[in-house]
Amino acid sequence: MSTKTQMRRRPKSRRSLTEFEEAFRAEVVRERHRLTALRRDSKQRTLRRRQEQTRRRGQFRFVGLIASMVGTAVLVTVVMLETLSWLLG
């Protein structure tokens, strides 16, 4: 090989190393953006899941409250009518 051939290869080698480093840096930046997006999406899913659980618990508690109020009203009415019937009977 001549000296000119070696000189031509050296810059190409340096250029490919530079291109590799630039590509690596770009990949690192893309990966950071991707991880940031994944974290953000994960936080949003967690928030939505908590909101849904809170809503379901609230509905369950509301139904329980209404059922206990209706049950109490029915029980009081029955006891009151039985007592009235016993007193007048």
N, CA, C and O of each residue as an XYZ file, in Angstrom:
356
protein
N       0.828     -1.180      0.000
C       0.000      0.000      0.000
C       0.870      1.239      0.000
O       1.934      1.289      0.618
N       0.401      2.195     -0.685
C       1.160      3.439     -0.730
C       0.757      4.327      0.436
O      -0.232      4.067      1.121
N       1.519      5.353      0.645
C       1.257      6.285      1.729
C      -0.027      7.055      1.482
O      -0.746      7.388      2.423
N      -0.318      7.339      0.210
C      -1.549      8.073     -0.109
C      -2.780      7.257      0.258
O      -3.769      7.807      0.743
N      -2.727      5.960      0.033
C      -3.867      5.100      0.367
C      -4.084      5.078      1.868
O      -5.222      5.139      2.333
N      -3.003      4.993      2.628
C      -3.122      4.991      4.079
C      -3.687      6.319      4.593
O      -4.473      6.335      5.541
N      -3.291      7.420      3.974
C      -3.777      8.726      4.406
C      -5.270      8.875      4.118
O      -6.010      9.492      4.885
N      -5.687      8.304      3.013
C      -7.120      8.389      2.686
C      -7.950      7.562      3.664
O      -9.049      7.961      4.048
N      -7.426      6.432      4.057
C      -8.181      5.560      4.957
C      -8.300      6.152      6.355
O      -9.329      5.988      7.010
N      -7.303      6.810      6.800
C      -7.328      7.364      8.154
C      -8.482      8.352      8.344
O      -9.229      8.217      9.313
N      -8.653      9.320      7.478
C      -9.800     10.216      7.669
C     -11.130      9.477      7.575
O     -12.073      9.815      8.290
N     -11.219      8.475      6.707
C     -12.457      7.713      6.605
C     -12.720      6.983      7.920
O     -13.854      6.934      8.398
N     -11.674      6.422      8.490
C     -11.789      5.741      9.766
C     -12.226      6.722     10.850
O     -13.108      6.417     11.652
N     -11.609      7.892     10.869
C     -11.989      8.901     11.853
C     -13.415      9.381     11.604
O     -14.181      9.624     12.537
N     -13.746      9.509     10.332
C     -15.088      9.956      9.988
C     -16.108      8.909     10.440
O     -17.146      9.262     11.001
N     -15.830      7.655     10.207
C     -16.788      6.626     10.606
C     -16.897      6.577     12.133
O     -17.979      6.329     12.665
N     -15.794      6.810     12.838
C     -15.850      6.857     14.290
C     -16.683      8.052     14.745
O     -17.475      7.948     15.682
N     -16.499      9.179     14.078
C     -17.283     10.374     14.398
C     -18.759     10.125     14.113
O     -19.623     10.494     14.908
N     -19.043      9.496     12.975
C     -20.427      9.177     12.637
C     -21.015      8.217     13.667
O     -22.169      8.352     14.072
N     -20.201      7.242     14.085
C     -20.661      6.297     15.096
C     -20.975      7.026     16.410
O     -22.002      6.767     17.038
N     -20.086      7.935     16.819
C     -20.315      8.687     18.056
C     -21.567      9.555     17.950
O     -22.350      9.638     18.896
N     -21.753     10.198     16.805
C     -22.953     11.020     16.612
C     -24.213     10.159     16.637
O     -25.222     10.535     17.233
N     -24.142      9.012     15.988
C     -25.291      8.110     15.980
C     -25.582      7.619     17.405
O     -26.736      7.504     17.819
N     -24.505      7.334     18.138
C     -24.674      6.883     19.522
C     -25.328      7.973     20.369
O     -26.245      7.695     21.142
N     -24.860      9.200     20.225
C     -25.447     10.314     20.978
C     -26.923     10.495     20.612
O     -27.769     10.705     21.481
N     -27.214     10.410     19.318
C     -28.605     10.550     18.872
C     -29.465      9.431     19.457
O     -30.603      9.664     19.866
N     -28.919      8.228     19.493
C     -29.655      7.096     20.056
C     -29.880      7.297     21.551
O     -30.951      6.971     22.063
N     -28.897      7.823     22.247
C     -29.048      8.095     23.681
C     -30.154      9.127     23.898
O     -30.974      8.979     24.805
N     -30.176     10.158     23.077
C     -31.218     11.189     23.200
C     -32.596     10.585     22.928
O     -33.550     10.853     23.658
N     -32.698      9.763     21.868
C     -33.979      9.116     21.558
C     -34.417      8.215     22.704
O     -35.594      8.189     23.065
N     -33.478      7.482     23.269
C     -33.795      6.575     24.378
C     -34.269      7.356     25.601
O     -35.203      6.932     26.282
N     -33.634      8.489     25.884
C     -34.074      9.316     27.016
C     -35.497      9.824     26.801
O     -36.317      9.814     27.719
N     -35.780     10.267     25.574
C     -37.135     10.745     25.261
C     -38.145      9.607     25.401
O     -39.241      9.796     25.928
N     -37.763      8.430     24.925
C     -38.650      7.273     24.999
C     -38.933      6.913     26.466
O     -40.077      6.654     26.839
N     -37.879      6.900     27.289
C     -38.062      6.577     28.707
C     -38.909      7.631     29.420
O     -39.733      7.308     30.275
N     -38.695      8.885     29.058
C     -39.508      9.957     29.641
C     -40.976      9.759     29.274
O     -41.859      9.901     30.120
N     -41.227      9.433     28.019
C     -42.606      9.202     27.571
C     -43.204      7.985     28.284
O     -44.375      8.005     28.663
N     -42.408      6.929     28.469
C     -42.906      5.746     29.167
C     -43.251      6.063     30.614
O     -44.271      5.602     31.127
N     -42.407      6.849     31.273
C     -42.697      7.237     32.660
C     -43.980      8.058     32.730
O     -44.822      7.836     33.600
N     -44.122      9.009     31.809
C     -45.318      9.860     31.792
C     -46.572      9.010     31.564
O     -47.582      9.187     32.244
N     -46.498      8.087     30.601
C     -47.649      7.230     30.326
C     -47.977      6.341     31.527
O     -49.144      6.106     31.840
N     -46.936      5.854     32.188
C     -47.140      5.010     33.365
C     -47.831      5.798     34.477
O     -48.748      5.292     35.123
N     -47.394      7.026     34.696
C     -48.025      7.860     35.722
C     -49.485      8.129     35.382
O     -50.342      8.117     36.265
N     -49.771      8.371     34.102
C     -51.153      8.631     33.689
C     -52.029      7.399     33.886
O     -53.169      7.510     34.337
N     -51.490      6.213     33.546
C     -52.255      4.982     33.752
C     -52.531      4.752     35.232
O     -53.631      4.350     35.610
N     -51.525      5.010     36.069
C     -51.699      4.846     37.516
C     -52.764      5.797     38.036
O     -53.614      5.404     38.835
N     -52.722      7.043     37.586
C     -53.722      8.026     38.013
C     -55.120      7.604     37.585
O     -56.062      7.671     38.376
N     -55.260      7.166     36.323
C     -56.570      6.712     35.833
C     -57.064      5.511     36.641
O     -58.244      5.437     36.984
N     -56.168      4.571     36.945
C     -56.539      3.389     37.718
C     -57.014      3.785     39.109
O     -58.020      3.262     39.587
N     -56.307      4.700     39.766
C     -56.719      5.156     41.100
C     -58.068      5.851     41.054
O     -58.911      5.642     41.926
N     -58.275      6.688     40.025
C     -59.556      7.379     39.901
C     -60.687      6.381     39.706
O     -61.761      6.533     40.289
N     -60.451      5.359     38.885
C     -61.479      4.343     38.640
C     -61.777      3.563     39.925
O     -62.939      3.285     40.224
N     -60.741      3.210     40.681
C     -60.953      2.497     41.943
C     -61.740      3.361     42.928
O     -62.647      2.871     43.600
N     -61.394      4.636     43.011
C     -62.101      5.552     43.904
C     -63.570      5.667     43.505
O     -64.455      5.670     44.360
N     -63.821      5.762     42.194
C     -65.194      5.859     41.708
C     -65.981      4.591     42.053
O     -67.121      4.674     42.512
N     -65.373      3.415     41.832
C     -66.054      2.161     42.136
C     -66.349      2.035     43.629
O     -67.443      1.625     44.018
N     -65.374      2.387     44.459
C     -65.596      2.330     45.914
C     -66.712      3.285     46.327
O     -67.547      2.952     47.168
N     -66.718      4.477     45.726
C     -67.761      5.456     46.036
C     -69.135      4.940     45.653
O     -70.097      5.121     46.400
N     -69.238      4.297     44.493
C     -70.523      3.746     44.070
C     -70.979      2.654     45.033
O     -72.149      2.595     45.412
N     -70.045      1.791     45.423
C     -70.376      0.707     46.353
C     -70.857      1.268     47.684
O     -71.846      0.792     48.242
N     -70.169      2.266     48.186
C     -70.565      2.877     49.460
C     -71.928      3.561     49.354
O     -72.739      3.495     50.277
N     -72.169      4.215     48.222
C     -73.447      4.890     48.017
C     -74.585      3.873     47.996
O     -75.620      4.080     48.629
N     -74.391      2.775     47.268
C     -75.425      1.733     47.214
C     -75.648      1.150     48.603
O     -76.786      0.888     48.990
N     -74.571      0.944     49.352
C     -74.709      0.431     50.724
C     -75.472      1.393     51.613
O     -76.303      0.970     52.416
N     -75.200      2.680     51.479
C     -75.893      3.696     52.266
C     -77.391      3.702     51.950
O     -78.224      3.723     52.856
N     -77.721      3.684     50.662
C     -79.136      3.689     50.255
C     -79.831      2.425     50.749
O     -80.960      2.487     51.238
N     -79.169      1.289     50.626
C     -79.770      0.019     51.079
C     -80.011      0.043     52.590
O     -81.055     -0.408     53.062
N     -79.050      0.565     53.338
C     -79.242      0.609     54.796
C     -80.358      1.573     55.168
O     -81.113      1.305     56.103
N     -80.479      2.688     54.459
C     -81.563      3.636     54.761
C     -82.927      3.027     54.442
O     -83.867      3.161     55.226
N     -83.038      2.365     53.305
C     -84.310      1.731     52.939
C     -84.621      0.616     53.922
O     -85.759      0.484     54.372
N     -83.626     -0.183     54.259
C     -83.842     -1.267     55.229
C     -84.288     -0.737     56.574
O     -85.196     -1.296     57.190
N     -83.673      0.322     57.034
C     -84.054      0.923     58.310
C     -85.479      1.447     58.257
O     -86.248      1.254     59.199
N     -85.840      2.112     57.159
C     -87.206      2.642     57.023
C     -88.225      1.516     57.028
O     -89.272      1.627     57.666
N     -87.929      0.433     56.323
C     -88.852     -0.707     56.282
C     -88.964     -1.328     57.667
O     -90.070     -1.613     58.127
N     -87.843     -1.540     58.334
C     -87.853     -2.153     59.667
C     -88.636     -1.295     60.668
O     -89.449     -1.814     61.433
N     -88.390      0.001     60.656
C     -89.100      0.902     61.577
C     -90.598      0.879     61.279
O     -91.405      0.858     62.208
N     -90.977      0.883     60.024
C     -92.396      0.860     59.653
C     -93.057     -0.424     60.125
O     -94.150     -0.390     60.689
N     -92.405     -1.547     59.899
C     -92.987     -2.842     60.308
C     -93.126     -2.897     61.824
O     -94.174     -3.291     62.334
N     -92.078     -2.507     62.549
C     -92.133     -2.545     64.017
C     -93.204     -1.591     64.534
O     -93.924     -1.922     65.477
N     -93.316     -0.420     63.932
C     -94.310      0.547     64.365
C     -95.722      0.013     64.127
O     -96.579      0.142     65.001
N     -95.976     -0.576     62.977
C     -97.309     -1.106     62.690
C     -97.635     -2.310     63.579
O     -98.776     -2.474     64.012
N     -96.633     -3.148     63.847
C     -96.868     -4.299     64.738
C     -97.187     -3.833     66.147
O     -98.073     -4.373     66.810
N     -96.451     -2.818     66.598
C     -96.689     -2.274     67.935
C     -98.079     -1.648     68.014
O     -98.800     -1.851     68.991
N     -98.453     -0.887     66.986
C     -99.777     -0.255     66.944
C    -100.864     -1.311     66.925
O    -101.886     -1.182     67.599
N    -100.629     -2.370     66.138
C    -101.605     -3.455     66.060
C    -101.730     -4.158     67.409
O    -102.832     -4.542     67.801
N    -100.639     -4.328     68.112
C    -100.650     -4.986     69.421
C    -101.382     -4.126     70.456
O    -102.146     -4.629     71.280
N    -101.121     -2.794     70.390
C    -101.763     -1.890     71.349
C    -103.267     -1.787     71.121
O    -104.036     -1.716     72.079
N    -103.688     -1.778     69.864
C    -105.113     -1.623     69.573
C    -105.858     -2.962     69.570
O    -107.085     -2.995     69.667
N    -105.126     -4.037     69.460
C    -105.727     -5.347     69.285
C    -106.244     -5.993     70.456
O    -106.764     -7.105     70.369
